[in-house]
Amino acid sequence: MKADMRAIPSVKLAITNGASQMHNKQPESESRGRRLVSLGMMIVALALAACSDEPQQRAAEVHEVANEEPTVYQISRLDRGEHVKPEIWLASRAAGHDLPETAPEVEATRTLLEAAGKRFREYPRMIANRAVQLEDMLHSKGLGEPALQLITDLAEVPGDVRYVESFGSLSQQYYNLRLQGLDRQEALDLLKRGGHTSN
């Protein structure tokens, strides 16, 4: 019994030392775990921030592209309420690049459209659209005639009097005559004499 009693303090000492060591290791383990948790939270936060910034960046890029207006000379047609003036549009198309309103070509085109408008009782925008349409139609048949030249030629058909038909109607007649094999001057001469062809 005495031997057993003497062994008890040693056992208690061992248990106490083991508990002390475990107590000392526990803060170190908890500290390491906290650091890992903090690092993980930081990574998640950065990932979320990147994801939230990406849609905003894409939205900004889309908005920037949407705000870019097409260059004037590349517009295919002037719709009603279009802020681009027909003389600037036609002159820019002919030049192959945008022209300022003060350019001599724009001034000349304005004068041409005003004269044509008086003879056909149509707005310059309508005449400009129809001339560009006729240019495209002729081009598709291998007949290259620019819109400004078409307006100049067809505006001379009625002479100094008002034409009873619209510019669009005269354009269609000219187109039909050209498809029948008449050259530019022959078609214009026939129209000036009052000749026409059925649509």
C-alpha positions in Angstrom: 0.0 0.0 0.0 2.8 2.4 0.8 4.3 1.8 -2.6 1.0 2.6 -4.3 0.6 5.7 -2.3 4.0 6.9 -3.3 3.1 6.4 -7.0 0.0 8.5 -6.8 1.9 11.9 -6.7 3.8 10.9 -9.7 0.7 10.0 -11.6 -0.9 13.3 -10.6 2.2 15.2 -11.7 2.1 13.5 -15.1 -1.6 14.3 -15.5 -1.0 17.9 -14.5 1.9 18.2 -17.0 -0.1 16.7 -19.8 -3.0 19.0 -19.1 -0.7 22.0 -19.0 0.8 21.0 -22.4 -2.7 20.6 -23.9 -3.7 23.9 -22.5 -0.6 25.6 -24.0 -1.2 23.9 -27.4 -4.9 24.9 -27.6 -4.4 28.7 -28.1 -1.8 28.0 -30.8 -4.3 25.8 -32.6 -7.1 28.2 -32.2 -4.9 31.1 -33.5 -4.0 29.1 -36.6 -7.6 28.3 -37.2 -8.6 31.9 -36.9 -5.9 32.9 -39.4 -7.2 30.3 -41.9 -10.8 31.5 -41.4 -9.7 35.1 -41.9 -7.8 34.2 -45.0 -10.7 32.3 -46.4 -13.1 35.2 -45.8 -10.7 37.6 -47.5 -10.5 35.3 -50.6 -14.3 35.1 -50.7 -14.7 38.8 -50.4 -12.2 39.5 -53.2 -14.0 37.0 -55.4 -17.4 38.6 -54.7 -15.9 42.0 -55.4 -14.5 40.8 -58.7 -17.9 39.3 -59.7 -19.8 42.5 -58.7 -17.3 44.7 -60.7 -17.5 42.6 -63.9 -21.2 43.2 -64.6 -20.7 46.9 -64.0 -17.7 47.0 -66.3 -19.7 45.2 -69.0 -22.7 47.5 -68.5 -20.4 50.5 -68.9 -18.9 49.1 -72.1 -22.4 48.4 -73.6 -23.5 51.8 -72.6 -20.5 53.4 -74.3 -21.1 51.4 -77.5 -24.8 52.3 -77.5 -23.9 56.0 -77.2 -21.7 55.9 -80.3 -23.6 57.4 -83.2 -23.0 56.1 -86.7 -21.1 58.5 -89.0 -23.3 60.6 -91.2 -22.0 59.4 -94.5 -22.7 55.8 -93.5 -26.4 56.4 -92.8 -28.5 54.4 -95.3 -31.7 56.5 -94.9 -33.0 59.6 -93.2 -36.1 58.9 -91.2 -38.6 61.5 -90.2 -37.3 63.6 -87.3 -33.7 62.7 -88.2 -31.4 65.4 -86.8 -29.0 65.1 -89.7 -29.8 67.5 -92.5 -30.2 66.0 -96.0 -27.6 68.2 -97.6 -25.0 67.2 -95.1 -25.9 63.5 -95.5 -25.8 63.5 -99.3 -22.6 65.6 -99.5 -20.9 63.4 -96.9 -21.9 60.2 -98.8 -20.4 61.6 -102.0 -17.2 62.6 -100.2 -16.9 59.3 -98.3 -16.5 61.0 -94.9 -18.4 63.4 -92.7 -18.5 67.0 -93.8 -19.2 70.1 -91.7 -22.3 72.1 -92.5 -20.1 75.0 -93.7 -18.3 72.9 -96.4 -18.8 74.2 -100.0 -20.1 70.7 -101.0 -22.8 71.0 -98.4 -23.8 74.4 -99.6 -24.0 73.3 -103.2 -26.1 70.3 -102.2 -28.5 72.5 -100.2 -29.1 74.7 -103.2 -29.7 71.6 -105.4 -32.2 70.1 -103.0 -34.0 73.4 -102.6 -34.4 73.8 -106.4 -35.6 70.2 -106.7 -38.0 70.6 -103.9 -39.7 73.5 -105.6 -40.1 71.6 -108.9 -41.4 68.5 -107.4 -43.3 69.9 -104.4 -41.5 67.5 -102.0 -39.3 67.9 -99.0 -35.5 67.7 -99.4 -35.4 64.7 -97.1 -37.8 62.8 -99.3 -35.9 63.7 -102.5 -32.6 62.7 -100.9 -33.9 59.3 -99.7 -35.4 58.6 -103.1 -32.2 59.5 -104.9 -30.1 57.3 -102.7 -32.6 54.5 -103.3 -32.4 55.0 -107.0 -28.6 55.0 -106.8 -28.7 51.6 -105.0 -31.2 50.2 -107.5 -29.1 51.2 -110.5 -25.9 50.0 -108.8 -27.4 46.5 -108.3 -27.9 46.4 -112.1 -24.4 47.4 -112.8 -25.3 51.1 -113.6 -23.3 53.4 -111.5 -24.9 56.8 -111.1 -24.5 58.8 -107.8 -27.4 60.2 -106.0 -26.4 63.9 -106.5 -26.1 63.4 -110.2 -29.5 61.8 -110.4 -31.1 64.7 -108.6 -29.3 67.1 -110.9 -30.4 65.3 -114.0 -34.0 64.6 -113.0 -34.6 68.1 -111.7 -33.9 69.4 -115.2 -36.6 67.2 -116.8 -39.5 69.6 -116.0 -37.4 72.6 -116.8 -38.4 75.8 -114.9 -42.0 74.7 -114.2 -43.4 72.5 -111.5 -43.6 68.9 -112.3 -47.0 67.3 -112.0 -45.6 64.0 -110.8 -43.4 63.4 -107.8 -39.7 62.9 -107.8 -40.2 59.3 -106.8 -42.5 58.7 -109.8 -40.0 60.3 -112.2 -37.2 58.2 -110.6 -39.1 55.0 -111.3 -39.7 56.0 -114.9 -36.0 56.8 -115.3 -35.1 53.4 -113.8 -37.4 51.5 -116.1 -35.9 53.3 -119.2 -32.4 52.5 -118.1 -33.3 48.8 -117.7 -34.8 48.8 -121.2 -31.3 49.5 -122.5 -31.4 53.3 -122.9 -28.3 55.1 -121.8 -28.4 58.0 -119.3 -28.8 60.8 -121.9 -31.3 58.9 -124.0 -33.5 58.2 -121.0 -33.4 61.9 -119.9 -34.2 63.1 -123.4 -37.2 60.9 -123.6 -38.5 62.0 -120.2 -38.0 65.7 -121.2 -40.1 65.0 -124.3 -42.9 63.6 -122.1 -42.2 60.0 -122.9 -42.4 57.4 -120.2 -42.6 53.7 -119.6 -45.0 51.7 -117.6 -43.9 50.5 -114.2 
